[in-house]
Amino acid sequence: MEKWDYLMLSLVKSYGVNYRVNGEKVADWKDQPLHDVFNVIGKQGFEFIAYDGENYIFKRPTAPMARPVQPLRPPTQSDA
């Protein structure tokens, strides 16, 4: 049976755009364009699967030896 890792991305619009990943604020992403954030998440193997009106939901297959979600770094020009 396939197992999955999930990631939930939330946007908080207060004095700019702030992002939260699985409930934790990612300060380095403040005011980054959403498409750049999606690219960073996609490069970690996550696929966008749903938007529930508040959160963007991603998933990726869990490796045999469960790998943790890597720390997310801010998008750079080379990521685009």
Stockholm file with secondary structure:
# STOCKHOLM 1.0

chainA/1-80         MEKWDYLMLSLVKSYGVNYRVNGEKVADWKDQPLHDVFNVIGKQGFEFIAYDGENYIFKRPTAPMARPVQPLRPPTQSDA
#=GR chainA/1-80 SS CCCEEEEEEEEEESSSEEEEETTEECGGGTTCCHHHHHHHHHHTTCEEEEECSSEEEEEEECCSSCCCCCCCCCCCGGGC
#=GC SS_cons        CCCEEEEEEEEEESSSEEEEETTEECGGGTTCCHHHHHHHHHHTTCEEEEECSSEEEEEEECCSSCCCCCCCCCCCGGGC
//
